[in-house]
Amino acid sequence: MISQPSRHCTVELQALPSRIGQVRRIVSAQLRYWHLDPLIDQAALGVTELLTNVHRHAEPDKMCTVEIELLLERLMVSVHDHDPRLPVVHDAEPFETSGRGLAMVAAVSESWGVKPHGDDGKVVWFTLCAPPAAAPLPAYPGYGSASADPFAGAPSAVGAHAPARSAVAG
């Protein structure tokens, strides 16, 4: 199930390798939709690491909820699972092939942490600093107004195009 009110997205899943890739694509698409393209790589890496931890360590099941939310100029990404055991940052040896996930989350994020959720598990989260909001698009002239012709004043060279405009609520 995916819910996408304004600046909030929630995905519930079983943290299996095939689903982790799907959630990474969902997070990337949601950030594109919100015009937060500069955060895609960091958010995708962070959510991948947190979901991998759920897959590898969570008991009794692998069910979890991924939530991304834009609050002011901060993107909050959180993963709630049902295992009450808190994760521990591991100092991996140079030749170890795992154990660096939380260290990578810490390295790419502005902040991160863990909140126990009583007997119902925990929430592991991280934040990213969002770029300043883009300037709002100018209002498109209404139909029938003197400047309603979208080509008025446009360059007359062959192949020249007026810039594309789009507006997406949320």
ZIKAKA-V969206 format. One record per residue. N is the residue number from 1. RES is the residue in three letters. PHI is phi as a letter, one per 40 degrees, with the letter a starting at -180 (NA if undefined). OMEGA is omega as a letter, one per 20 degrees, with the letter a starting at -180 (NA if undefined). NEAR is the number of other ideal C-beta (glycine too) atoms within 12 Angstrom. Layout:
n={N | N}
res={RES | RES}
phi={PHI | PHI}
omega={OMEGA | OMEGA}
near={NEAR | NEAR}
This chain:
n={1 | 2 | 3 | 4 | 5 | 6 | 7 | 8 | 9 | 10 | 11 | 12 | 13 | 14 | 15 | 16 | 17 | 18 | 19 | 20 | 21 | 22 | 23 | 24 | 25 | 26 | 27 | 28 | 29 | 30 | 31 | 32 | 33 | 34 | 35 | 36 | 37 | 38 | 39 | 40 | 41 | 42 | 43 | 44 | 45 | 46 | 47 | 48 | 49 | 50 | 51 | 52 | 53 | 54 | 55 | 56 | 57 | 58 | 59 | 60 | 61 | 62 | 63 | 64 | 65 | 66 | 67 | 68 | 69 | 70 | 71 | 72 | 73 | 74 | 75 | 76 | 77 | 78 | 79 | 80 | 81 | 82 | 83 | 84 | 85 | 86 | 87 | 88 | 89 | 90 | 91 | 92 | 93 | 94 | 95 | 96 | 97 | 98 | 99 | 100 | 101 | 102 | 103 | 104 | 105 | 106 | 107 | 108 | 109 | 110 | 111 | 112 | 113 | 114 | 115 | 116 | 117 | 118 | 119 | 120 | 121 | 122 | 123 | 124 | 125 | 126 | 127 | 128 | 129 | 130 | 131 | 132 | 133 | 134 | 135 | 136 | 137 | 138 | 139 | 140 | 141 | 142 | 143 | 144 | 145 | 146 | 147 | 148 | 149 | 150 | 151 | 152 | 153 | 154 | 155 | 156 | 157 | 158 | 159 | 160 | 161 | 162 | 163 | 164 | 165 | 166 | 167 | 168 | 169 | 170}
res={MET | ILE | SER | GLN | PRO | SER | ARG | HIS | CYS | THR | VAL | GLU | LEU | GLN | ALA | LEU | PRO | SER | ARG | ILE | GLY | GLN | VAL | ARG | ARG | ILE | VAL | SER | ALA | GLN | LEU | ARG | TYR | TRP | HIS | LEU | ASP | PRO | LEU | ILE | ASP | GLN | ALA | ALA | LEU | GLY | VAL | THR | GLU | LEU | LEU | THR | ASN | VAL | HIS | ARG | HIS | ALA | GLU | PRO | ASP | LYS | MET | CYS | THR | VAL | GLU | ILE | GLU | LEU | LEU | LEU | GLU | ARG | LEU | MET | VAL | SER | VAL | HIS | ASP | HIS | ASP | PRO | ARG | LEU | PRO | VAL | VAL | HIS | ASP | ALA | GLU | PRO | PHE | GLU | THR | SER | GLY | ARG | GLY | LEU | ALA | MET | VAL | ALA | ALA | VAL | SER | GLU | SER | TRP | GLY | VAL | LYS | PRO | HIS | GLY | ASP | ASP | GLY | LYS | VAL | VAL | TRP | PHE | THR | LEU | CYS | ALA | PRO | PRO | ALA | ALA | ALA | PRO | LEU | PRO | ALA | TYR | PRO | GLY | TYR | GLY | SER | ALA | SER | ALA | ASP | PRO | PHE | ALA | GLY | ALA | PRO | SER | ALA | VAL | GLY | ALA | HIS | ALA | PRO | ALA | ARG | SER | ALA | VAL | ALA | GLY}
phi={NA | b | b | b | c | e | b | a | a | b | b | b | a | c | c | b | d | c | c | c | c | c | c | d | c | c | c | c | c | c | c | c | c | c | g | b | d | c | c | d | c | c | c | c | c | c | c | c | c | c | c | c | c | c | d | c | b | c | b | c | b | b | c | a | b | b | b | b | a | c | b | f | b | b | c | b | b | b | b | b | b | c | c | c | c | c | c | b | c | b | c | c | c | d | b | c | c | a | h | b | d | c | c | c | d | c | c | c | b | c | a | a | a | b | b | c | b | g | c | c | h | a | b | b | b | a | b | b | c | c | c | d | c | c | c | c | c | c | c | c | d | c | c | g | c | d | b | c | c | c | c | c | g | c | d | c | c | c | g | c | b | c | c | c | b | a | b | b | c | g}
omega={r | r | a | r | a | a | a | r | r | r | r | a | r | a | r | a | a | a | r | r | r | a | r | r | r | r | r | r | r | r | r | r | r | a | r | a | a | a | a | a | a | a | r | r | a | a | r | a | a | r | r | r | r | a | a | a | a | r | j | a | a | a | r | r | r | a | r | a | r | r | a | a | r | r | r | r | a | r | r | r | a | r | a | a | a | r | r | r | a | r | a | r | a | a | r | a | r | r | a | a | a | r | r | r | r | a | a | a | r | r | r | r | a | r | r | a | a | r | a | r | a | r | r | a | r | r | r | r | a | r | r | a | r | r | r | r | r | r | r | a | a | r | r | r | a | a | a | r | a | a | r | r | r | r | a | a | r | r | r | a | r | r | r | r | r | r | a | r | r | NA}
near={11 | 21 | 18 | 23 | 14 | 15 | 26 | 22 | 34 | 24 | 33 | 22 | 32 | 23 | 38 | 20 | 18 | 15 | 25 | 31 | 20 | 23 | 39 | 33 | 21 | 32 | 42 | 28 | 22 | 38 | 32 | 18 | 22 | 30 | 24 | 33 | 19 | 18 | 34 | 30 | 19 | 33 | 46 | 35 | 30 | 43 | 51 | 33 | 36 | 46 | 42 | 34 | 36 | 39 | 30 | 22 | 30 | 29 | 16 | 13 | 16 | 28 | 25 | 37 | 34 | 43 | 34 | 43 | 29 | 31 | 19 | 13 | 17 | 23 | 38 | 34 | 51 | 38 | 49 | 32 | 39 | 26 | 30 | 21 | 20 | 20 | 33 | 15 | 21 | 18 | 11 | 16 | 10 | 8 | 8 | 12 | 9 | 18 | 22 | 23 | 34 | 32 | 23 | 27 | 36 | 26 | 18 | 30 | 30 | 23 | 19 | 31 | 23 | 28 | 20 | 18 | 22 | 11 | 11 | 16 | 30 | 29 | 30 | 43 | 35 | 37 | 28 | 34 | 22 | 29 | 19 | 11 | 14 | 15 | 7 | 10 | 14 | 10 | 10 | 17 | 15 | 9 | 10 | 8 | 12 | 10 | 16 | 12 | 14 | 16 | 12 | 13 | 12 | 14 | 12 | 11 | 7 | 6 | 7 | 11 | 13 | 14 | 11 | 9 | 14 | 11 | 13 | 15 | 10 | 15}
